[in-house]
């Protein structure tokens, strides 16, 4: 398990935040071009147009930068989900196809945009530790919010079976996400099949209760 590597300094002004974001953007490009092992903090600082001393004000080493990039992805994902799930009442009445599109499309877009850094993070042997704990926390949040939507759509379902089915849908999506945009290039045919699987499973849940064949 990888130990947590905190920021040396938290930006308190907009200028400091912009500098740190520039360092992270530069690091993502450098990692993608030369790989994590070959990348250096000097190259990252140069790409960001900042002094190496400024980089070390925020990050103690290359590992800390990689961890910060993974954390940033989780924050971005939480943001798009906040937008997608902000109106539970409307989602409860939405047609199944538009519901799946509204939830999955922004998630797929963020995953494609950050595919390179995510693949690098896990290839570098860092699937555990603080980032993984944060990811599990986000998953629990997603389950709770999706469960509220399904409860409104399918009020006849008991709580425990309902939450189990929500968890199954989420795990299916997580398992197939890497196939939707390998190397950051979206594959529409895979995305279409993923949505087909989710819609079919959700429709089967309703049919099971209503008795439709």
Helices and strands as residue ranges (DSSP letters): H 14-34, H 41-48, H 52-58, H 62-84, H 88-93, H 96-113, H 115-123, H 130-153, H 159-180, G 182-184, H 188-210
